[in-house]
């Protein structure tokens, strides 16, 4: 399963099972695609990401004034 498909399935799960609002779904999808882009830039995919990679992403967001 591709990384994009993982995100799509998660958004579908949130919509169908958690009854998340359209705004929530849109925000989650946008943020997850941003995370995925970061992973690709770092040479990782969703499955390979570990705690260190996630910390780097959080630091990147903070440095960009987004968190």
N, C-alpha and C positions, 0 to 999 in steps of 0.2 A: 504494500500500500504506500502510495506516495505521501510526502509530508503535507501537500496541499489537500489531499483526500482526508488525511487525519483531521485537519482543521475543519473541513467541510462536514465531516461526520460529527465532530464535537458541536459545531454550531447547530446542526440538525437535532442532535440530542437535547441541547439547551432549549430549542424551540418546541420540540414535541413533548419532551418529558418534564422539563422545568417550567414550560410556558413563559419563557423569558420574553420581554418586550422587544420590539423591533430596534429600539435605540440600544438596548443592552446587546443584542445580537450583533448589531453593526459595530459597536465599540469593541466587543470581544474579537470579532473577525479582523478589524483594523489592527488591533494590538498584536494579535497572534501572527498576522502577516508581517508586521514590523519585526517581531521576534524571529520569524523564519528567515527574513532577509538578513538579519544580524548573524544567525547561525550559518547561513550560506557564505557570508563574507568571511566568517572565521574558519570555514572549511568543515562544518559539522552539519548533521541533519538532526531531526527531532529525537530520534532514537539514541544518537550518540551524545546528546547534550547531558552534561552532568552538573553537579552543584557549582563547580568552578566556572563553567560556561555561563550558568544563570547569574552568578555574581558579577561576571564581566558585563553581561547585558544590563543588569541593574546599575552598575557604575556608568555604563554608556548613557543610559537614560538620564541619570543624575547630572552627568557632565553636559548633556544637551538641555538641561533645565526642564526635563519632563517628569521628574519624580522627586 
